[in-house]
Amino acid sequence: MKVNKEKILETARILFNQRGLNAVTARVISTELNISPGSFSYHFPDKSRIIIELYRTMNREIKDCLQTTLTLPIKVGSILTSFETFAVVQLRYKFFFLNLFEILNDFPSVKQHHKRSLAEERILTQQLFKLYVKEGVFEVIPPEKELRTILRQCQILFTYWIADAELGEFKSETDKITYYQQVCCAFILPFLSKKSAIEYRNYIKLQGK
């Protein structure tokens, strides 16, 4: 069977998510695709190259989500929609977040790039928060230091919610996203304007139907 690089990456991603990173070897991927080890190594010398390539793809998709967020209407519903969009991407690469420490420890280049990406995200979210304040979505403005702490808390939750979800009993991926979406929003609820708070409650009610 003849396969291309993209097919190998997609198969590896699915296997990593289903079986776990350590359980999936280059041979397992080759067997799943019904190709020889030689055909596999023609595209990737080893499994580590696949992990790095999948990380790069994931990072591009997350950056695309960030750019989309900038184009959305400035209202609380856009915050909730953005969380859903990001969460879907994260679940596509679930293995990365479930093996975060191991991957960052084994791949210094990924660790450095991931640190830069997180720093860029923090700057962008601070800018977005101030824009939402200006447009009346938030009416209470916390001190700069407190704002950075709140947004950092959201970022930590956003990084580790998939691992935490493994301990829960959810009927579907949608249920997971909805639950952690509300947990994350709990950090910003005290700062919403009255109008935005009503919009938030209505949004949550619709999700419950």
Contacts in CASP RR format, 6 or more apart in sequence:
PFRMAT RR
TARGET T0000
AUTHOR 0000-0000-0000
METHOD contacts of the structure
MODEL  1
MKVNKEKILETARILFNQRGLNAVTARVISTELNISPGSFSYHFPDKSRI
IIELYRTMNREIKDCLQTTLTLPIKVGSILTSFETFAVVQLRYKFFFLNL
FEILNDFPSVKQHHKRSLAEERILTQQLFKLYVKEGVFEVIPPEKELRTI
LRQCQILFTYWIADAELGEFKSETDKITYYQQVCCAFILPFLSKKSAIEY
RNYIKLQGK
1 33 0 8 1.000
1 34 0 8 1.000
1 35 0 8 1.000
2 39 0 8 1.000
3 33 0 8 1.000
3 35 0 8 1.000
3 39 0 8 1.000
4 43 0 8 1.000
5 43 0 8 1.000
5 44 0 8 1.000
7 33 0 8 1.000
8 29 0 8 1.000
8 33 0 8 1.000
8 40 0 8 1.000
8 43 0 8 1.000
8 44 0 8 1.000
8 50 0 8 1.000
9 50 0 8 1.000
9 53 0 8 1.000
9 54 0 8 1.000
9 57 0 8 1.000
11 29 0 8 1.000
11 32 0 8 1.000
11 33 0 8 1.000
12 24 0 8 1.000
12 29 0 8 1.000
12 47 0 8 1.000
12 50 0 8 1.000
12 54 0 8 1.000
13 54 0 8 1.000
13 92 0 8 1.000
13 93 0 8 1.000
13 95 0 8 1.000
15 24 0 8 1.000
15 28 0 8 1.000
15 29 0 8 1.000
15 32 0 8 1.000
16 24 0 8 1.000
16 54 0 8 1.000
16 95 0 8 1.000
17 93 0 8 1.000
17 94 0 8 1.000
17 95 0 8 1.000
19 28 0 8 1.000
20 95 0 8 1.000
20 98 0 8 1.000
20 99 0 8 1.000
21 51 0 8 1.000
21 95 0 8 1.000
21 98 0 8 1.000
21 99 0 8 1.000
21 102 0 8 1.000
21 103 0 8 1.000
22 99 0 8 1.000
24 47 0 8 1.000
25 47 0 8 1.000
26 37 0 8 1.000
26 40 0 8 1.000
26 41 0 8 1.000
26 44 0 8 1.000
26 46 0 8 1.000
26 47 0 8 1.000
27 37 0 8 1.000
29 40 0 8 1.000
29 47 0 8 1.000
29 50 0 8 1.000
30 36 0 8 1.000
30 37 0 8 1.000
30 38 0 8 1.000
30 39 0 8 1.000
30 40 0 8 1.000
33 40 0 8 1.000
44 50 0 8 1.000
44 53 0 8 1.000
48 106 0 8 1.000
48 107 0 8 1.000
51 103 0 8 1.000
51 107 0 8 1.000
51 110 0 8 1.000
52 107 0 8 1.000
52 109 0 8 1.000
52 110 0 8 1.000
54 93 0 8 1.000
54 96 0 8 1.000
55 93 0 8 1.000
55 96 0 8 1.000
55 103 0 8 1.000
55 107 0 8 1.000
55 110 0 8 1.000
55 113 0 8 1.000
55 114 0 8 1.000
58 89 0 8 1.000
58 92 0 8 1.000
58 93 0 8 1.000
58 96 0 8 1.000
59 113 0 8 1.000
59 114 0 8 1.000
59 117 0 8 1.000
61 89 0 8 1.000
61 92 0 8 1.000
62 86 0 8 1.000
62 89 0 8 1.000
62 117 0 8 1.000
63 117 0 8 1.000
65 82 0 8 1.000
65 85 0 8 1.000
65 86 0 8 1.000
65 89 0 8 1.000
66 121 0 8 1.000
66 124 0 8 1.000
68 82 0 8 1.000
68 85 0 8 1.000
69 78 0 8 1.000
69 82 0 8 1.000
69 85 0 8 1.000
69 128 0 8 1.000
70 128 0 8 1.000
72 78 0 8 1.000
72 81 0 8 1.000
72 82 0 8 1.000
74 131 0 8 1.000
74 132 0 8 1.000
74 135 0 8 1.000
74 137 0 8 1.000
75 137 0 8 1.000
75 196 0 8 1.000
75 199 0 8 1.000
76 137 0 8 1.000
76 192 0 8 1.000
76 196 0 8 1.000
76 199 0 8 1.000
76 200 0 8 1.000
76 203 0 8 1.000
77 199 0 8 1.000
77 200 0 8 1.000
77 203 0 8 1.000
79 132 0 8 1.000
79 137 0 8 1.000
79 185 0 8 1.000
79 188 0 8 1.000
80 181 0 8 1.000
80 185 0 8 1.000
80 200 0 8 1.000
80 203 0 8 1.000
83 158 0 8 1.000
83 177 0 8 1.000
83 181 0 8 1.000
83 184 0 8 1.000
83 185 0 8 1.000
84 177 0 8 1.000
84 181 0 8 1.000
86 158 0 8 1.000
87 161 0 8 1.000
87 176 0 8 1.000
87 177 0 8 1.000
87 180 0 8 1.000
87 181 0 8 1.000
88 177 0 8 1.000
90 97 0 8 1.000
90 158 0 8 1.000
90 162 0 8 1.000
91 162 0 8 1.000
91 173 0 8 1.000
91 176 0 8 1.000
91 177 0 8 1.000
94 162 0 8 1.000
96 103 0 8 1.000
97 159 0 8 1.000
97 160 0 8 1.000
97 162 0 8 1.000
97 163 0 8 1.000
98 162 0 8 1.000
98 163 0 8 1.000
98 166 0 8 1.000
100 159 0 8 1.000
100 160 0 8 1.000
100 163 0 8 1.000
103 110 0 8 1.000
104 110 0 8 1.000
104 111 0 8 1.000
104 114 0 8 1.000
105 111 0 8 1.000
118 155 0 8 1.000
118 159 0 8 1.000
121 155 0 8 1.000
122 148 0 8 1.000
122 151 0 8 1.000
122 152 0 8 1.000
122 155 0 8 1.000
125 151 0 8 1.000
125 154 0 8 1.000
125 155 0 8 1.000
126 147 0 8 1.000
126 148 0 8 1.000
126 151 0 8 1.000
129 138 0 8 1.000
129 147 0 8 1.000
129 151 0 8 1.000
132 138 0 8 1.000
133 139 0 8 1.000
133 141 0 8 1.000
136 193 0 8 1.000
136 195 0 8 1.000
136 196 0 8 1.000
137 192 0 8 1.000
137 193 0 8 1.000
137 196 0 8 1.000
138 188 0 8 1.000
138 191 0 8 1.000
138 192 0 8 1.000
138 193 0 8 1.000
138 196 0 8 1.000
139 191 0 8 1.000
139 192 0 8 1.000
139 193 0 8 1.000
139 194 0 8 1.000
140 190 0 8 1.000
140 191 0 8 1.000
141 147 0 8 1.000
141 191 0 8 1.000
142 150 0 8 1.000
142 191 0 8 1.000
150 187 0 8 1.000
150 188 0 8 1.000
153 187 0 8 1.000
154 184 0 8 1.000
154 187 0 8 1.000
154 188 0 8 1.000
157 180 0 8 1.000
157 183 0 8 1.000
157 184 0 8 1.000
157 187 0 8 1.000
158 184 0 8 1.000
161 180 0 8 1.000
161 183 0 8 1.000
161 184 0 8 1.000
164 180 0 8 1.000
165 176 0 8 1.000
165 179 0 8 1.000
165 180 0 8 1.000
170 176 0 8 1.000
170 179 0 8 1.000
178 207 0 8 1.000
178 208 0 8 1.000
182 204 0 8 1.000
185 200 0 8 1.000
189 197 0 8 1.000
189 200 0 8 1.000
192 200 0 8 1.000
END
